[in-house]
Amino acid sequence: MKNKEVLEQLLRGFGFKELMIAIMLLLVSCFIYFSQQQQSAINETSFALSANLFAQTSAEVHLQWLREGKPKQLNWRSKTVFVNSHGWPESIAANKNGLNCALLWQGLLDTDMLINNEPIQVKVLGDINGRDSGCLYYLPEQSGFEYWAKTGLIKQRLIDKTL
């Protein structure tokens, strides 16, 4: 009889330990899932702020271009900024070869192409008729924005897996 009672107690204790381990694993999994969701929201917000700053600084360059009589390049915040014929920034480099998206981001925002240690991706865009070119800055599978050099247009864009 005693052996049976000991075995029952052992089995009850063993089931309780397994249940506690399963609950702990479930809680840890939930914590990881929700922290990743929060990180995504933090990245989205940080990226939106960077897009607004990019729009503001490109508008400042355009305004200075108008004030200085529409030169081909400007000295802006101790940098040489090359502008197109419409006055919008195209490059911040000594040897300008058209739109240079990566240098433009780094030069206008004075920062590396990172949002919360996540690299920002860049893609050069061209319109259907080839009259304008643009840059797409984005975080993969999150959000991004387009910058069109001819008009200075900044346009928010959702990014999917196919990009």
Buried (B, 14 or more C-beta within 10 A) or exposed (E): EEEEEEEEEEEEEEEEEEEEEEEEEEEEEEEEEEEEEEEBEEBBEBBBEBBEBBBEBBBBBBEBBEEEEEEEBBEBBEEBBBBBEBBBBBBBBEEBEEBBBBBBBBBBBEEEBEBEEBEBBBBEBEEEEEEBBBBBBBBEEBBBBBBBBBEBBBEEBEBEEEE
